């Protein structure tokens, strides 16, 4: 997925974060999820999400629990 895009990470930490995000996006696609919908739903409330339920935020569990009725961001609703 990275190819020449890795040239723009500049530092190793940046490349590591890019790898994490790309891994999440690829996992979403493997589970048949829209990566944008998943990331919007997970990243908005992550600061208040209980630590003991962190497993529910993985793409596999999120699909079984929340994919039927995902919340939409304000930006998404404004474009419709």
DSSP file (Angstrom, degrees, kcal/mol; ACC not computed):
  #  RESIDUE AA STRUCTURE BP1 BP2  ACC     N-H-->O    O-->H-N    N-H-->O    O-->H-N    TCO  KAPPA ALPHA  PHI   PSI    X-CA   Y-CA   Z-CA
    1    1 A X              0   0    0      0, 0.0     4,-0.1     0, 0.0     0, 0.0   0.000 360.0 360.0 360.0 -29.9    0.0    0.0    0.0
    2    2 A X    >   +     0   0    0      1,-0.1     3,-2.5     2,-0.1     4,-0.2   0.954 360.0 145.7 -78.1 -51.7    2.8    2.4    0.7
    3    3 A X  G >  S-     0   0    0      1,-0.3     3,-1.1     2,-0.2     4,-0.1  -0.219  85.2  -9.4  44.1-124.5    5.1    2.3   -2.3
    4    4 A X  G >  S+     0   0    0      1,-0.2     3,-1.6     2,-0.2    -1,-0.3   0.603 121.3  82.3 -78.3  -9.3    6.6    5.7   -2.9
    5    5 A X  G X  S+     0   0    0     -3,-2.5     3,-1.6     1,-0.3    -1,-0.2   0.755  77.1  72.7 -63.9 -22.1    4.3    7.3   -0.3
    6    6 A X  G X  S+     0   0    0     -3,-1.1     3,-1.4     1,-0.3     4,-0.3   0.752  82.3  70.7 -64.2 -21.9    6.8    6.1    2.3
    7    7 A X  G <  S+     0   0    0     -3,-1.6     3,-0.4     1,-0.3    -1,-0.3   0.740  93.7  55.9 -64.9 -21.6    9.2    8.8    1.1
    8    8 A X  G <  S+     0   0    0     -3,-1.6    -1,-0.3    -4,-0.2    -2,-0.2   0.338  82.1  83.5 -96.5   6.9    6.9   11.4    2.6
    9    9 A X    <   -     0   0    0     -3,-1.4     2,-2.9     1,-0.1     5,-0.2   0.759  68.3-168.9 -79.5 -24.7    6.9   10.1    6.2
   10   10 A X        +     0   0    0     -3,-0.4     2,-0.3    -4,-0.3    -1,-0.1  -0.183  62.5  41.7  67.7 -47.0   10.2   11.9    6.9
   11   11 A X  S  > S-     0   0    0     -2,-2.9     4,-1.8    -3,-0.1     5,-0.2  -0.880  85.3-114.9-129.2 162.0   10.8   10.1   10.3
   12   12 A X  H  > S+     0   0    0     -2,-0.3     4,-2.2     1,-0.2     5,-0.1   0.854 113.8  56.5 -64.2 -35.9   10.3    6.5   11.5
   13   13 A X  H  > S+     0   0    0      1,-0.2     4,-2.2     2,-0.2    -1,-0.2   0.916 106.9  49.9 -63.6 -42.0    7.6    7.4   13.9
   14   14 A X  H  > S+     0   0    0     -5,-0.2     4,-2.3     1,-0.2    -1,-0.2   0.902 109.8  50.7 -61.8 -41.5    5.5    9.0   11.1
   15   15 A X  H  X S+     0   0    0     -4,-1.8     4,-2.2     1,-0.2    -1,-0.2   0.871 108.4  53.0 -64.3 -36.7    6.0    5.8    9.0
   16   16 A X  H  X S+     0   0    0     -4,-2.2     4,-1.9     2,-0.2    -2,-0.2   0.923 109.8  47.2 -64.8 -43.9    4.9    3.7   11.9
   17   17 A X  H  X S+     0   0    0     -4,-2.2     4,-2.3     2,-0.2    -2,-0.2   0.886 110.5  52.1 -65.2 -38.5    1.7    5.7   12.3
   18   18 A X  H  X S+     0   0    0     -4,-2.3     4,-2.8     1,-0.2     5,-0.2   0.906 108.4  52.3 -62.7 -40.3    1.0    5.5    8.6
   19   19 A X  H  X S+     0   0    0     -4,-2.2     4,-2.1     2,-0.2    -2,-0.2   0.883 108.5  50.3 -62.6 -39.1    1.4    1.8    8.8
   20   20 A X  H  X S+     0   0    0     -4,-1.9     4,-2.3     2,-0.2    -2,-0.2   0.941 113.1  45.2 -64.6 -47.6   -1.1    1.6   11.7
   21   21 A X  H  X S+     0   0    0     -4,-2.3     4,-2.5     1,-0.2    -2,-0.2   0.917 113.9  49.0 -64.0 -43.4   -3.7    3.6    9.8
   22   22 A X  H  X S+     0   0    0     -4,-2.8     4,-2.5     1,-0.2    -1,-0.2   0.877 109.9  52.4 -65.2 -35.9   -3.1    1.7    6.5
   23   23 A X  H  X S+     0   0    0     -4,-2.1     4,-2.4    -5,-0.2    -1,-0.2   0.918 110.0  48.3 -63.8 -43.3   -3.5   -1.6    8.5
   24   24 A X  H  X S+     0   0    0     -4,-2.3     4,-2.2     2,-0.2    -2,-0.2   0.916 112.2  49.1 -62.1 -42.9   -6.8   -0.4    9.9
   25   25 A X  H  X S+     0   0    0     -4,-2.5     4,-2.1     1,-0.2    -2,-0.2   0.912 112.2  47.7 -64.1 -42.1   -8.0    0.6    6.5
   26   26 A X  H  X S+     0   0    0     -4,-2.5     4,-2.4     2,-0.2    -1,-0.2   0.893 110.2  52.1 -66.5 -39.8   -7.0   -2.7    4.9
   27   27 A X  H  X S+     0   0    0     -4,-2.4     4,-1.5     2,-0.2    -1,-0.2   0.896 108.1  52.7 -63.4 -39.5   -8.7   -4.7    7.8
   28   28 A X  H  <>S+     0   0    0     -4,-2.2     5,-3.1     1,-0.2     3,-0.3   0.939 109.7  48.0 -59.8 -46.5  -11.9   -2.7    7.2
   29   29 A X  H ><5S+     0   0    0     -4,-2.1     3,-1.3     1,-0.2    -2,-0.2   0.894 108.0  54.7 -63.0 -39.2  -11.8   -3.6    3.5
   30   30 A X  H 3<5S+     0   0    0     -4,-2.4    -1,-0.2     1,-0.3    -2,-0.2   0.820 110.9  46.1 -63.4 -30.0  -11.2   -7.3    4.3
   31   31 A X  T 3<5S-     0   0    0     -4,-1.5    -1,-0.3    -3,-0.3    -2,-0.2   0.354 120.6-109.1 -93.1   5.1  -14.3   -7.3    6.6
   32   32 A X  T < 5S+     0   0    0     -3,-1.3     2,-0.3    -4,-0.3    -3,-0.2   0.759  72.2 139.0  76.7  24.8  -16.4   -5.4    3.9
   33   33 A X      < -     0   0    0     -5,-3.1     2,-0.7    -6,-0.2    -1,-0.3  -0.719  61.0-115.1-101.7 151.8  -16.5   -2.2    5.8
   34   34 A X     >  -     0   0    0     -2,-0.3     4,-2.3     1,-0.2     5,-0.2  -0.776  24.7-147.9 -79.6 116.6  -16.2    1.4    4.5
   35   35 A X  H  > S+     0   0    0     -2,-0.7     4,-2.8     1,-0.2     5,-0.2   0.859  95.1  53.9 -58.4 -36.5  -13.0    2.6    6.1
   36   36 A X  H  > S+     0   0    0      2,-0.2     4,-2.5     1,-0.2    -1,-0.2   0.937 109.7  46.6 -63.1 -46.8  -14.3    6.2    6.3
   37   37 A X  H  > S+     0   0    0      2,-0.2     4,-2.1     1,-0.2    -2,-0.2   0.918 114.5  48.1 -61.6 -44.0  -17.5    5.2    8.2
   38   38 A X  H  X S+     0   0    0     -4,-2.3     4,-2.4     2,-0.2     5,-0.2   0.950 113.2  45.9 -62.0 -50.7  -15.5    3.0   10.6
   39   39 A X  H  X S+     0   0    0     -4,-2.8     4,-2.8     1,-0.2     5,-0.3   0.881 112.2  51.3 -64.4 -38.5  -12.9    5.7   11.3
   40   40 A X  H  X S+     0   0    0     -4,-2.5     4,-1.4    -5,-0.2    -1,-0.2   0.929 113.6  45.0 -62.4 -44.3  -15.5    8.4   11.8
   41   41 A X  H  X S+     0   0    0     -4,-2.1     4,-0.7    -5,-0.2    -2,-0.2   0.863 120.2  39.4 -69.2 -35.6  -17.4    6.3   14.2
   42   42 A X  H  < S+     0   0    0     -4,-2.4     4,-0.4    -5,-0.2    -2,-0.2   0.892 115.4  47.5 -83.5 -40.8  -14.4    5.1   16.2
   43   43 A X  H  < S+     0   0    0     -4,-2.8     4,-0.3    -5,-0.2     3,-0.3   0.784 102.5  62.0 -77.6 -26.5  -12.3    8.3   16.4
   44   44 A X  H  < S+     0   0    0     -4,-1.4     3,-0.4    -5,-0.3    -1,-0.2   0.957 117.0  25.0 -66.7 -49.4  -15.0   10.7   17.4
   45   45 A X  S >X S+     0   0    0     -4,-0.7     3,-1.3     1,-0.2     4,-0.7   0.319  89.0 107.9 -97.2  12.5  -15.9    9.1   20.8
   46   46 A X  G >4 S+     0   0    0     -4,-0.4     3,-0.6    -3,-0.3    -1,-0.2   0.805  72.2  61.1 -62.7 -29.2  -12.6    7.3   21.5
   47   47 A X  G 34 S+     0   0    0     -3,-0.4    -1,-0.3    -4,-0.3    -2,-0.1   0.788 113.0  36.1 -68.2 -26.5  -11.6    9.8   24.3
   48   48 A X  G <4 S+     0   0    0     -3,-1.3     2,-0.3     2,-0.1    -1,-0.2   0.378  89.4 116.3-106.9   3.4  -14.6    8.8   26.4
   49   49 A X  S << S-     0   0    0     -4,-0.7     2,-0.1    -3,-0.6     5,-0.1  -0.547  74.2-109.1 -73.9 133.4  -14.7    5.1   25.5
   50   50 A X    >   -     0   0    0     -2,-0.3     3,-1.3     1,-0.1    -1,-0.1  -0.379  17.7-133.3 -65.1 138.7  -14.1    2.9   28.5
   51   51 A X  G >  S+     0   0    0      1,-0.3     3,-1.4     2,-0.2     4,-0.2   0.828 103.1  62.0 -60.8 -33.5  -10.8    1.1   28.5
   52   52 A X  G 3  S+     0   0    0      1,-0.3     3,-0.3     2,-0.1    -1,-0.3   0.717 104.9  48.0 -69.4 -18.4  -12.3   -2.3   29.4
   53   53 A X  G X  S+     0   0    0     -3,-1.3     3,-1.4     1,-0.2    -1,-0.3   0.056  72.0 118.5-107.3  24.3  -14.4   -2.2   26.2
   54   54 A X  G X   +     0   0    0     -3,-1.4     3,-1.7     1,-0.3     4,-0.2   0.788  65.1  67.9 -63.6 -27.6  -11.5   -1.3   23.8
   55   55 A X  G >  S+     0   0    0     -3,-0.3     3,-1.6     1,-0.3     6,-0.3   0.783  86.8  68.3 -63.7 -26.3  -11.9   -4.6   21.9
   56   56 A X  G <  S+     0   0    0     -3,-1.4    -1,-0.3     1,-0.3    -2,-0.2   0.645  91.0  63.7 -68.6 -11.9  -15.3   -3.4   20.6
   57   57 A X  G <  S+     0   0    0     -3,-1.7    -1,-0.3    -4,-0.2    -2,-0.2   0.507  76.3 105.3 -90.8  -4.5  -13.5   -0.8   18.5
   58   58 A X  S <> S-     0   0    0     -3,-1.6     4,-3.1    -4,-0.2     5,-0.3  -0.481  84.1-115.6 -71.5 148.7  -11.6   -3.4   16.4
   59   59 A X  H  > S+     0   0    0      1,-0.2     4,-2.0     2,-0.2     5,-0.1   0.863 113.1  53.0 -54.8 -39.0  -13.1   -3.6   12.8
   60   60 A X  H  > S+     0   0    0      2,-0.2     4,-1.2     1,-0.2    -1,-0.2   0.945 116.7  36.6 -63.1 -48.9  -14.2   -7.2   13.3
   61   61 A X  H  > S+     0   0    0     -6,-0.3     4,-2.0     1,-0.2     5,-0.2   0.868 113.7  57.0 -71.8 -37.1  -16.2   -6.5   16.5
   62   62 A X  H  X>S+     0   0    0     -4,-3.1     4,-3.2     1,-0.2     5,-1.1   0.885 103.6  55.4 -60.9 -38.1  -17.4   -3.1   15.3
   63   63 A X  H  X5S+     0   0    0     -4,-2.0     4,-0.6    -5,-0.3     5,-0.3   0.919 111.0  42.8 -61.8 -43.7  -18.9   -4.8   12.3
   64   64 A X  H  <5S+     0   0    0     -4,-1.2    -1,-0.2    -5,-0.1    -2,-0.2   0.825 125.0  34.4 -73.0 -29.9  -21.0   -7.2   14.4
   65   65 A X  H  <5S+     0   0    0     -4,-2.0    -2,-0.2    -9,-0.1    -3,-0.2   0.866 135.0   7.2 -93.1 -39.7  -22.0   -4.6   16.9
   66   66 A X  H ><5S+     0   0    0     -4,-3.2     3,-1.2    -5,-0.2    -3,-0.2   0.550  92.7  95.5-126.2  -9.9  -22.5   -1.3   15.1
   67   67 A X  G ><<S+     0   0    0     -5,-1.1     3,-0.7    -4,-0.6    -4,-0.1   0.755  80.1  63.7 -65.4 -24.8  -22.2   -1.6   11.3
   68   68 A X  G 3  S+     0   0    0     -5,-0.3    -1,-0.3     1,-0.3    -2,-0.1   0.813 120.8  18.9 -68.8 -28.5  -25.9   -1.9   10.7
   69   69 A X  G <  S+     0   0    0     -3,-1.2    -1,-0.3     2,-0.0     2,-0.1  -0.485  81.2 179.2-140.3  66.5  -26.6    1.6   12.0
   70   70 A X    <   -     0   0    0     -3,-0.7     2,-0.1     1,-0.1    -3,-0.1  -0.453  30.6-117.4 -72.9 141.1  -23.3    3.6   11.9
   71   71 A X        -     0   0    0     -2,-0.1     2,-0.4   -34,-0.1   -30,-0.1  -0.429  27.3-133.6 -71.0 152.5  -23.5    7.2   13.1
   72   72 A X        -     0   0    0     -2,-0.1    -1,-0.0   -32,-0.1     2,-0.0  -0.847  15.2-117.7-109.5 145.2  -22.7    9.9   10.5
   73   73 A X     >  -     0   0    0     -2,-0.4     4,-2.0     1,-0.1     5,-0.2  -0.329  26.6-112.7 -74.0 162.6  -20.4   12.8   11.1
   74   74 A X  H  > S+     0   0    0      1,-0.2     4,-1.8     2,-0.2     5,-0.1   0.848 118.5  55.4 -63.0 -34.8  -21.7   16.4   10.8
   75   75 A X  H  > S+     0   0    0      2,-0.2     4,-1.1     1,-0.2    -1,-0.2   0.899 106.9  49.4 -65.5 -40.7  -19.6   16.9    7.7
   76   76 A X  H >> S+     0   0    0      1,-0.2     4,-0.6     2,-0.2     3,-0.5   0.924 111.5  48.5 -64.5 -44.4  -21.2   13.9    6.0
   77   77 A X  H >< S+     0   0    0     -4,-2.0     3,-0.7     1,-0.2    -1,-0.2   0.839 106.8  56.8 -65.9 -33.2  -24.7   15.0    6.8
   78   78 A X  H 3< S+     0   0    0     -4,-1.8    -1,-0.2     1,-0.2    -2,-0.2   0.777 105.0  52.2 -69.3 -26.3  -24.0   18.5    5.5
   79   79 A X  H <<        0   0    0     -4,-1.1    -1,-0.2    -3,-0.5    -2,-0.2   0.582 360.0 360.0 -86.3  -9.3  -22.9   17.2    2.1
   80   80 A X    <<        0   0    0     -3,-0.7    -1,-0.2    -4,-0.6    -2,-0.2   0.455 360.0 360.0 -89.5 360.0  -26.1   15.1    1.6
